[in-house]
Amino acid sequence: MRYIVFIGAVIGALFVIGGLMFSKGAPQEAAAAAMGMAFAVIPYVIFKVAAEVKAHAQREKIIELLSRQQ
């Protein structure tokens, strides 16, 4: 998971750098920056949610096991 997020961040950085270097105006710079942020943020959010769901399931399992012991 970490590698996909890292690759997304690198692609996003390349979009931003390319947008700043080769754009012909502020709207193109803004579009490149938005695409760069999307490449960096969307994979992070998806994998962060997946990690939280997994952690929640593990906590529920621990609670269930502890309640059986009592």
PyMOL Python script that loads the backbone (N, CA, C, O; Angstrom):
from pymol import cmd

cmd.read_pdbstr("""\
ATOM      1  N   MET A   1       0.822  -1.191   0.000  1.00  0.00           N
ATOM      2  CA  MET A   1       0.000   0.000   0.000  1.00  0.00           C
ATOM      3  C   MET A   1       0.861   1.248   0.000  1.00  0.00           C
ATOM      4  O   MET A   1       0.582   2.212  -0.712  1.00  0.00           O
ATOM      5  N   ARG A   2       1.893   1.218   0.792  1.00  0.00           N
ATOM      6  CA  ARG A   2       2.745   2.390   0.921  1.00  0.00           C
ATOM      7  C   ARG A   2       3.373   2.773  -0.414  1.00  0.00           C
ATOM      8  O   ARG A   2       3.573   3.954  -0.698  1.00  0.00           O
ATOM      9  N   TYR A   3       3.682   1.773  -1.227  1.00  0.00           N
ATOM     10  CA  TYR A   3       4.328   2.054  -2.508  1.00  0.00           C
ATOM     11  C   TYR A   3       3.386   2.731  -3.482  1.00  0.00           C
ATOM     12  O   TYR A   3       3.806   3.601  -4.244  1.00  0.00           O
ATOM     13  N   ILE A   4       2.121   2.347  -3.472  1.00  0.00           N
ATOM     14  CA  ILE A   4       1.154   2.983  -4.367  1.00  0.00           C
ATOM     15  C   ILE A   4       0.962   4.442  -3.979  1.00  0.00           C
ATOM     16  O   ILE A   4       0.866   5.308  -4.848  1.00  0.00           O
ATOM     17  N   VAL A   5       0.906   4.718  -2.685  1.00  0.00           N
ATOM     18  CA  VAL A   5       0.777   6.101  -2.230  1.00  0.00           C
ATOM     19  C   VAL A   5       2.019   6.897  -2.623  1.00  0.00           C
ATOM     20  O   VAL A   5       1.906   8.043  -3.057  1.00  0.00           O
ATOM     21  N   PHE A   6       3.188   6.305  -2.478  1.00  0.00           N
ATOM     22  CA  PHE A   6       4.434   6.981  -2.855  1.00  0.00           C
ATOM     23  C   PHE A   6       4.467   7.263  -4.356  1.00  0.00           C
ATOM     24  O   PHE A   6       4.856   8.352  -4.776  1.00  0.00           O
ATOM     25  N   ILE A   7       4.064   6.294  -5.156  1.00  0.00           N
ATOM     26  CA  ILE A   7       4.034   6.488  -6.613  1.00  0.00           C
ATOM     27  C   ILE A   7       3.044   7.600  -6.973  1.00  0.00           C
ATOM     28  O   ILE A   7       3.332   8.429  -7.836  1.00  0.00           O
ATOM     29  N   GLY A   8       1.895   7.621  -6.325  1.00  0.00           N
ATOM     30  CA  GLY A   8       0.926   8.687  -6.559  1.00  0.00           C
ATOM     31  C   GLY A   8       1.491  10.051  -6.210  1.00  0.00           C
ATOM     32  O   GLY A   8       1.248  11.026  -6.921  1.00  0.00           O
ATOM     33  N   ALA A   9       2.247  10.129  -5.113  1.00  0.00           N
ATOM     34  CA  ALA A   9       2.858  11.400  -4.722  1.00  0.00           C
ATOM     35  C   ALA A   9       3.900  11.851  -5.745  1.00  0.00           C
ATOM     36  O   ALA A   9       3.994  13.038  -6.059  1.00  0.00           O
ATOM     37  N   VAL A  10       4.676  10.909  -6.258  1.00  0.00           N
ATOM     38  CA  VAL A  10       5.683  11.252  -7.266  1.00  0.00           C
ATOM     39  C   VAL A  10       5.010  11.729  -8.551  1.00  0.00           C
ATOM     40  O   VAL A  10       5.424  12.730  -9.137  1.00  0.00           O
ATOM     41  N   ILE A  11       3.978  11.019  -8.987  1.00  0.00           N
ATOM     42  CA  ILE A  11       3.258  11.429 -10.196  1.00  0.00           C
ATOM     43  C   ILE A  11       2.629  12.807  -9.977  1.00  0.00           C
ATOM     44  O   ILE A  11       2.670  13.658 -10.866  1.00  0.00           O
ATOM     45  N   GLY A  12       2.058  13.022  -8.817  1.00  0.00           N
ATOM     46  CA  GLY A  12       1.479  14.322  -8.509  1.00  0.00           C
ATOM     47  C   GLY A  12       2.509  15.439  -8.538  1.00  0.00           C
ATOM     48  O   GLY A  12       2.246  16.524  -9.056  1.00  0.00           O
ATOM     49  N   ALA A  13       3.683  15.167  -7.978  1.00  0.00           N
ATOM     50  CA  ALA A  13       4.750  16.173  -8.009  1.00  0.00           C
ATOM     51  C   ALA A  13       5.189  16.473  -9.436  1.00  0.00           C
ATOM     52  O   ALA A  13       5.458  17.625  -9.775  1.00  0.00           O
ATOM     53  N   LEU A  14       5.263  15.446 -10.268  1.00  0.00           N
ATOM     54  CA  LEU A  14       5.630  15.668 -11.664  1.00  0.00           C
ATOM     55  C   LEU A  14       4.578  16.505 -12.394  1.00  0.00           C
ATOM     56  O   LEU A  14       4.918  17.361 -13.211  1.00  0.00           O
ATOM     57  N   PHE A  15       3.305  16.254 -12.097  1.00  0.00           N
ATOM     58  CA  PHE A  15       2.239  17.065 -12.695  1.00  0.00           C
ATOM     59  C   PHE A  15       2.381  18.524 -12.293  1.00  0.00           C
ATOM     60  O   PHE A  15       2.270  19.418 -13.132  1.00  0.00           O
ATOM     61  N   VAL A  16       2.626  18.764 -11.017  1.00  0.00           N
ATOM     62  CA  VAL A  16       2.739  20.142 -10.542  1.00  0.00           C
ATOM     63  C   VAL A  16       3.954  20.820 -11.160  1.00  0.00           C
ATOM     64  O   VAL A  16       3.856  21.951 -11.637  1.00  0.00           O
ATOM     65  N   ILE A  17       5.077  20.154 -11.158  1.00  0.00           N
ATOM     66  CA  ILE A  17       6.289  20.740 -11.741  1.00  0.00           C
ATOM     67  C   ILE A  17       6.103  21.000 -13.227  1.00  0.00           C
ATOM     68  O   ILE A  17       6.442  22.075 -13.722  1.00  0.00           O
ATOM     69  N   GLY A  18       5.563  20.016 -13.936  1.00  0.00           N
ATOM     70  CA  GLY A  18       5.315  20.194 -15.364  1.00  0.00           C
ATOM     71  C   GLY A  18       4.319  21.301 -15.630  1.00  0.00           C
ATOM     72  O   GLY A  18       4.477  22.063 -16.584  1.00  0.00           O
ATOM     73  N   GLY A  19       3.298  21.397 -14.800  1.00  0.00           N
ATOM     74  CA  GLY A  19       2.307  22.448 -14.964  1.00  0.00           C
ATOM     75  C   GLY A  19       2.879  23.828 -14.738  1.00  0.00           C
ATOM     76  O   GLY A  19       2.525  24.779 -15.435  1.00  0.00           O
ATOM     77  N   LEU A  20       3.763  23.937 -13.763  1.00  0.00           N
ATOM     78  CA  LEU A  20       4.375  25.242 -13.506  1.00  0.00           C
ATOM     79  C   LEU A  20       5.380  25.619 -14.589  1.00  0.00           C
ATOM     80  O   LEU A  20       5.532  26.798 -14.911  1.00  0.00           O
ATOM     81  N   MET A  21       6.056  24.642 -15.145  1.00  0.00           N
ATOM     82  CA  MET A  21       7.076  24.933 -16.158  1.00  0.00           C
ATOM     83  C   MET A  21       6.486  25.196 -17.538  1.00  0.00           C
ATOM     84  O   MET A  21       6.974  26.068 -18.256  1.00  0.00           O
ATOM     85  N   PHE A  22       5.449  24.461 -17.921  1.00  0.00           N
ATOM     86  CA  PHE A  22       4.982  24.501 -19.306  1.00  0.00           C
ATOM     87  C   PHE A  22       3.617  25.161 -19.495  1.00  0.00           C
ATOM     88  O   PHE A  22       3.084  25.173 -20.604  1.00  0.00           O
ATOM     89  N   SER A  23       3.056  25.702 -18.434  1.00  0.00           N
ATOM     90  CA  SER A  23       1.727  26.311 -18.583  1.00  0.00           C
ATOM     91  C   SER A  23       1.856  27.695 -19.205  1.00  0.00           C
ATOM     92  O   SER A  23       2.901  28.343 -19.140  1.00  0.00           O
ATOM     93  N   LYS A  24       0.760  28.117 -19.806  1.00  0.00           N
ATOM     94  CA  LYS A  24       0.742  29.418 -20.458  1.00  0.00           C
ATOM     95  C   LYS A  24      -0.161  30.405 -19.719  1.00  0.00           C
ATOM     96  O   LYS A  24      -0.471  31.478 -20.237  1.00  0.00           O
ATOM     97  N   GLY A  25      -0.574  30.043 -18.528  1.00  0.00           N
ATOM     98  CA  GLY A  25      -1.421  30.947 -17.767  1.00  0.00           C
ATOM     99  C   GLY A  25      -1.832  30.341 -16.444  1.00  0.00           C
ATOM    100  O   GLY A  25      -1.588  29.167 -16.165  1.00  0.00           O
ATOM    101  N   ALA A  26      -2.458  31.170 -15.647  1.00  0.00           N
ATOM    102  CA  ALA A  26      -2.867  30.736 -14.310  1.00  0.00           C
ATOM    103  C   ALA A  26      -3.889  29.592 -14.335  1.00  0.00           C
ATOM    104  O   ALA A  26      -3.802  28.695 -13.497  1.00  0.00           O
ATOM    105  N   PRO A  27      -4.858  29.592 -15.269  1.00  0.00           N
ATOM    106  CA  PRO A  27      -5.805  28.467 -15.270  1.00  0.00           C
ATOM    107  C   PRO A  27      -5.130  27.119 -15.529  1.00  0.00           C
ATOM    108  O   PRO A  27      -5.513  26.110 -14.936  1.00  0.00           O
ATOM    109  N   GLN A  28      -4.137  27.099 -16.404  1.00  0.00           N
ATOM    110  CA  GLN A  28      -3.429  25.841 -16.664  1.00  0.00           C
ATOM    111  C   GLN A  28      -2.600  25.429 -15.451  1.00  0.00           C
ATOM    112  O   GLN A  28      -2.499  24.242 -15.143  1.00  0.00           O
ATOM    113  N   GLU A  29      -2.009  26.401 -14.765  1.00  0.00           N
ATOM    114  CA  GLU A  29      -1.253  26.091 -13.555  1.00  0.00           C
ATOM    115  C   GLU A  29      -2.177  25.513 -12.482  1.00  0.00           C
ATOM    116  O   GLU A  29      -1.830  24.546 -11.804  1.00  0.00           O
ATOM    117  N   ALA A  30      -3.345  26.115 -12.340  1.00  0.00           N
ATOM    118  CA  ALA A  30      -4.301  25.632 -11.344  1.00  0.00           C
ATOM    119  C   ALA A  30      -4.781  24.221 -11.678  1.00  0.00           C
ATOM    120  O   ALA A  30      -4.923  23.382 -10.788  1.00  0.00           O
ATOM    121  N   ALA A  31      -5.026  23.966 -12.945  1.00  0.00           N
ATOM    122  CA  ALA A  31      -5.476  22.625 -13.346  1.00  0.00           C
ATOM    123  C   ALA A  31      -4.386  21.588 -13.080  1.00  0.00           C
ATOM    124  O   ALA A  31      -4.674  20.496 -12.590  1.00  0.00           O
ATOM    125  N   ALA A  32      -3.145  21.924 -13.399  1.00  0.00           N
ATOM    126  CA  ALA A  32      -2.038  20.996 -13.156  1.00  0.00           C
ATOM    127  C   ALA A  32      -1.857  20.752 -11.656  1.00  0.00           C
ATOM    128  O   ALA A  32      -1.599  19.624 -11.236  1.00  0.00           O
ATOM    129  N   ALA A  33      -1.991  21.804 -10.855  1.00  0.00           N
ATOM    130  CA  ALA A  33      -1.856  21.648  -9.404  1.00  0.00           C
ATOM    131  C   ALA A  33      -2.982  20.783  -8.845  1.00  0.00           C
ATOM    132  O   ALA A  33      -2.752  19.953  -7.965  1.00  0.00           O
ATOM    133  N   ALA A  34      -4.201  20.976  -9.353  1.00  0.00           N
ATOM    134  CA  ALA A  34      -5.327  20.165  -8.886  1.00  0.00           C
ATOM    135  C   ALA A  34      -5.146  18.704  -9.263  1.00  0.00           C
ATOM    136  O   ALA A  34      -5.435  17.819  -8.458  1.00  0.00           O
ATOM    137  N   MET A  35      -4.674  18.439 -10.470  1.00  0.00           N
ATOM    138  CA  MET A  35      -4.433  17.050 -10.878  1.00  0.00           C
ATOM    139  C   MET A  35      -3.312  16.435 -10.054  1.00  0.00           C
ATOM    140  O   MET A  35      -3.384  15.270  -9.661  1.00  0.00           O
ATOM    141  N   GLY A  36      -2.278  17.222  -9.795  1.00  0.00           N
ATOM    142  CA  GLY A  36      -1.182  16.722  -8.962  1.00  0.00           C
ATOM    143  C   GLY A  36      -1.637  16.378  -7.562  1.00  0.00           C
ATOM    144  O   GLY A  36      -1.243  15.351  -7.008  1.00  0.00           O
ATOM    145  N   MET A  37      -2.469  17.238  -6.986  1.00  0.00           N
ATOM    146  CA  MET A  37      -3.005  16.959  -5.653  1.00  0.00           C
ATOM    147  C   MET A  37      -3.893  15.722  -5.669  1.00  0.00           C
ATOM    148  O   MET A  37      -3.874  14.924  -4.732  1.00  0.00           O
ATOM    149  N   ALA A  38      -4.667  15.565  -6.732  1.00  0.00           N
ATOM    150  CA  ALA A  38      -5.538  14.383  -6.824  1.00  0.00           C
ATOM    151  C   ALA A  38      -4.718  13.105  -6.870  1.00  0.00           C
ATOM    152  O   ALA A  38      -5.064  12.124  -6.213  1.00  0.00           O
ATOM    153  N   PHE A  39      -3.630  13.105  -7.645  1.00  0.00           N
ATOM    154  CA  PHE A  39      -2.783  11.912  -7.710  1.00  0.00           C
ATOM    155  C   PHE A  39      -2.147  11.607  -6.362  1.00  0.00           C
ATOM    156  O   PHE A  39      -1.920  10.439  -6.044  1.00  0.00           O
ATOM    157  N   ALA A  40      -1.857  12.621  -5.568  1.00  0.00           N
ATOM    158  CA  ALA A  40      -1.222  12.393  -4.274  1.00  0.00           C
ATOM    159  C   ALA A  40      -2.224  12.059  -3.178  1.00  0.00           C
ATOM    160  O   ALA A  40      -1.957  11.198  -2.339  1.00  0.00           O
ATOM    161  N   VAL A  41      -3.374  12.728  -3.174  1.00  0.00           N
ATOM    162  CA  VAL A  41      -4.290  12.623  -2.042  1.00  0.00           C
ATOM    163  C   VAL A  41      -5.241  11.432  -2.157  1.00  0.00           C
ATOM    164  O   VAL A  41      -5.485  10.751  -1.161  1.00  0.00           O
ATOM    165  N   ILE A  42      -5.774  11.170  -3.325  1.00  0.00           N
ATOM    166  CA  ILE A  42      -6.786  10.114  -3.463  1.00  0.00           C
ATOM    167  C   ILE A  42      -6.251   8.740  -3.051  1.00  0.00           C
ATOM    168  O   ILE A  42      -6.928   8.049  -2.290  1.00  0.00           O
ATOM    169  N   PRO A  43      -5.069   8.306  -3.514  1.00  0.00           N
ATOM    170  CA  PRO A  43      -4.576   6.994  -3.031  1.00  0.00           C
ATOM    171  C   PRO A  43      -4.342   6.981  -1.522  1.00  0.00           C
ATOM    172  O   PRO A  43      -4.592   5.973  -0.862  1.00  0.00           O
ATOM    173  N   TYR A  44      -3.862   8.098  -0.977  1.00  0.00           N
ATOM    174  CA  TYR A  44      -3.632   8.156   0.463  1.00  0.00           C
ATOM    175  C   TYR A  44      -4.931   7.967   1.232  1.00  0.00           C
ATOM    176  O   TYR A  44      -4.986   7.190   2.185  1.00  0.00           O
ATOM    177  N   VAL A  45      -5.972   8.673   0.822  1.00  0.00           N
ATOM    178  CA  VAL A  45      -7.251   8.589   1.519  1.00  0.00           C
ATOM    179  C   VAL A  45      -7.838   7.179   1.415  1.00  0.00           C
ATOM    180  O   VAL A  45      -8.343   6.640   2.399  1.00  0.00           O
ATOM    181  N   ILE A  46      -7.772   6.591   0.235  1.00  0.00           N
ATOM    182  CA  ILE A  46      -8.314   5.239   0.056  1.00  0.00           C
ATOM    183  C   ILE A  46      -7.615   4.247   0.972  1.00  0.00           C
ATOM    184  O   ILE A  46      -8.273   3.452   1.644  1.00  0.00           O
ATOM    185  N   PHE A  47      -6.290   4.287   1.005  1.00  0.00           N
ATOM    186  CA  PHE A  47      -5.561   3.325   1.831  1.00  0.00           C
ATOM    187  C   PHE A  47      -5.664   3.647   3.315  1.00  0.00           C
ATOM    188  O   PHE A  47      -5.604   2.738   4.143  1.00  0.00           O
ATOM    189  N   LYS A  48      -5.816   4.915   3.671  1.00  0.00           N
ATOM    190  CA  LYS A  48      -6.013   5.270   5.074  1.00  0.00           C
ATOM    191  C   LYS A  48      -7.360   4.739   5.572  1.00  0.00           C
ATOM    192  O   LYS A  48      -7.451   4.219   6.684  1.00  0.00           O
ATOM    193  N   VAL A  49      -8.390   4.870   4.760  1.00  0.00           N
ATOM    194  CA  VAL A  49      -9.703   4.335   5.124  1.00  0.00           C
ATOM    195  C   VAL A  49      -9.630   2.811   5.248  1.00  0.00           C
ATOM    196  O   VAL A  49     -10.183   2.240   6.188  1.00  0.00           O
ATOM    197  N   ALA A  50      -8.958   2.158   4.313  1.00  0.00           N
ATOM    198  CA  ALA A  50      -8.830   0.700   4.378  1.00  0.00           C
ATOM    199  C   ALA A  50      -8.099   0.280   5.654  1.00  0.00           C
ATOM    200  O   ALA A  50      -8.475  -0.709   6.283  1.00  0.00           O
ATOM    201  N   ALA A  51      -7.069   1.016   6.038  1.00  0.00           N
ATOM    202  CA  ALA A  51      -6.328   0.693   7.257  1.00  0.00           C
ATOM    203  C   ALA A  51      -7.202   0.892   8.495  1.00  0.00           C
ATOM    204  O   ALA A  51      -7.139   0.096   9.432  1.00  0.00           O
ATOM    205  N   GLU A  52      -8.007   1.939   8.504  1.00  0.00           N
ATOM    206  CA  GLU A  52      -8.891   2.185   9.646  1.00  0.00           C
ATOM    207  C   GLU A  52      -9.978   1.121   9.748  1.00  0.00           C
ATOM    208  O   GLU A  52     -10.326   0.701  10.852  1.00  0.00           O
ATOM    209  N   VAL A  53     -10.515   0.681   8.622  1.00  0.00           N
ATOM    210  CA  VAL A  53     -11.523  -0.383   8.633  1.00  0.00           C
ATOM    211  C   VAL A  53     -10.919  -1.668   9.187  1.00  0.00           C
ATOM    212  O   VAL A  53     -11.545  -2.362   9.988  1.00  0.00           O
ATOM    213  N   LYS A  54      -9.702  -1.980   8.758  1.00  0.00           N
ATOM    214  CA  LYS A  54      -9.034  -3.179   9.255  1.00  0.00           C
ATOM    215  C   LYS A  54      -8.765  -3.070  10.752  1.00  0.00           C
ATOM    216  O   LYS A  54      -8.967  -4.036  11.488  1.00  0.00           O
ATOM    217  N   ALA A  55      -8.310  -1.904  11.207  1.00  0.00           N
ATOM    218  CA  ALA A  55      -8.047  -1.710  12.632  1.00  0.00           C
ATOM    219  C   ALA A  55      -9.334  -1.814  13.441  1.00  0.00           C
ATOM    220  O   ALA A  55      -9.336  -2.377  14.536  1.00  0.00           O
ATOM    221  N   HIS A  56     -10.418  -1.282  12.913  1.00  0.00           N
ATOM    222  CA  HIS A  56     -11.699  -1.364  13.606  1.00  0.00           C
ATOM    223  C   HIS A  56     -12.157  -2.819  13.729  1.00  0.00           C
ATOM    224  O   HIS A  56     -12.648  -3.235  14.779  1.00  0.00           O
ATOM    225  N   ALA A  57     -11.995  -3.579  12.663  1.00  0.00           N
ATOM    226  CA  ALA A  57     -12.376  -4.995  12.703  1.00  0.00           C
ATOM    227  C   ALA A  57     -11.535  -5.750  13.730  1.00  0.00           C
ATOM    228  O   ALA A  57     -12.050  -6.615  14.440  1.00  0.00           O
ATOM    229  N   GLN A  58     -10.251  -5.428  13.812  1.00  0.00           N
ATOM    230  CA  GLN A  58      -9.392  -6.081  14.796  1.00  0.00           C
ATOM    231  C   GLN A  58      -9.801  -5.715  16.223  1.00  0.00           C
ATOM    232  O   GLN A  58      -9.805  -6.564  17.114  1.00  0.00           O
ATOM    233  N   ARG A  59     -10.150  -4.430  16.431  1.00  0.00           N
ATOM    234  CA  ARG A  59     -10.610  -4.020  17.766  1.00  0.00           C
ATOM    235  C   ARG A  59     -11.903  -4.733  18.148  1.00  0.00           C
ATOM    236  O   ARG A  59     -12.066  -5.157  19.292  1.00  0.00           O
ATOM    237  N   GLU A  60     -12.814  -4.864  17.202  1.00  0.00           N
ATOM    238  CA  GLU A  60     -14.069  -5.569  17.471  1.00  0.00           C
ATOM    239  C   GLU A  60     -13.805  -7.022  17.836  1.00  0.00           C
ATOM    240  O   GLU A  60     -14.449  -7.568  18.732  1.00  0.00           O
ATOM    241  N   LYS A  61     -12.864  -7.645  17.148  1.00  0.00           N
ATOM    242  CA  LYS A  61     -12.534  -9.046  17.448  1.00  0.00           C
ATOM    243  C   LYS A  61     -11.931  -9.171  18.843  1.00  0.00           C
ATOM    244  O   LYS A  61     -12.250 -10.109  19.573  1.00  0.00           O
ATOM    245  N   ILE A  62     -11.073  -8.247  19.214  1.00  0.00           N
ATOM    246  CA  ILE A  62     -10.468  -8.281  20.548  1.00  0.00           C
ATOM    247  C   ILE A  62     -11.538  -8.092  21.620  1.00  0.00           C
ATOM    248  O   ILE A  62     -11.532  -8.794  22.632  1.00  0.00           O
ATOM    249  N   ILE A  63     -12.454  -7.151  21.406  1.00  0.00           N
ATOM    250  CA  ILE A  63     -13.537  -6.926  22.353  1.00  0.00           C
ATOM    251  C   ILE A  63     -14.410  -8.173  22.497  1.00  0.00           C
ATOM    252  O   ILE A  63     -14.817  -8.535  23.601  1.00  0.00           O
ATOM    253  N   GLU A  64     -14.684  -8.814  21.382  1.00  0.00           N
ATOM    254  CA  GLU A  64     -15.488 -10.036  21.431  1.00  0.00           C
ATOM    255  C   GLU A  64     -14.774 -11.143  22.204  1.00  0.00           C
ATOM    256  O   GLU A  64     -15.393 -11.834  23.013  1.00  0.00           O
ATOM    257  N   LEU A  65     -13.486 -11.314  21.961  1.00  0.00           N
ATOM    258  CA  LEU A  65     -12.729 -12.336  22.682  1.00  0.00           C
ATOM    259  C   LEU A  65     -12.653 -12.033  24.168  1.00  0.00           C
ATOM    260  O   LEU A  65     -12.749 -12.946  24.988  1.00  0.00           O
ATOM    261  N   LEU A  66     -12.485 -10.775  24.528  1.00  0.00           N
ATOM    262  CA  LEU A  66     -12.418 -10.425  25.943  1.00  0.00           C
ATOM    263  C   LEU A  66     -13.764 -10.599  26.632  1.00  0.00           C
ATOM    264  O   LEU A  66     -13.821 -10.968  27.805  1.00  0.00           O
ATOM    265  N   SER A  67     -14.841 -10.336  25.912  1.00  0.00           N
ATOM    266  CA  SER A  67     -16.161 -10.501  26.529  1.00  0.00           C
ATOM    267  C   SER A  67     -16.505 -11.976  26.726  1.00  0.00           C
ATOM    268  O   SER A  67     -17.283 -12.303  27.622  1.00  0.00           O
ATOM    269  N   ARG A  68     -15.958 -12.853  25.930  1.00  0.00           N
ATOM    270  CA  ARG A  68     -16.186 -14.296  26.111  1.00  0.00           C
ATOM    271  C   ARG A  68     -15.498 -14.818  27.362  1.00  0.00           C
ATOM    272  O   ARG A  68     -15.997 -15.737  28.010  1.00  0.00           O
ATOM    273  N   GLN A  69     -14.372 -14.245  27.698  1.00  0.00           N
ATOM    274  CA  GLN A  69     -13.610 -14.713  28.860  1.00  0.00           C
ATOM    275  C   GLN A  69     -14.315 -14.417  30.167  1.00  0.00           C
ATOM    276  O   GLN A  69     -14.104 -15.126  31.151  1.00  0.00           O
ATOM    277  N   GLN A  70     -15.122 -13.417  30.202  1.00  0.00           N
ATOM    278  CA  GLN A  70     -15.762 -13.024  31.470  1.00  0.00           C
ATOM    279  C   GLN A  70     -16.960 -13.815  31.766  1.00  0.00           C
ATOM    280  O   GLN A  70     -17.602 -13.600  32.794  1.00  0.00           O
TER     281      GLN A  70
END
""", "prot")
cmd.dss("prot")
cmd.show_as("cartoon", "prot")
cmd.util.cbc("prot")
cmd.orient("prot")
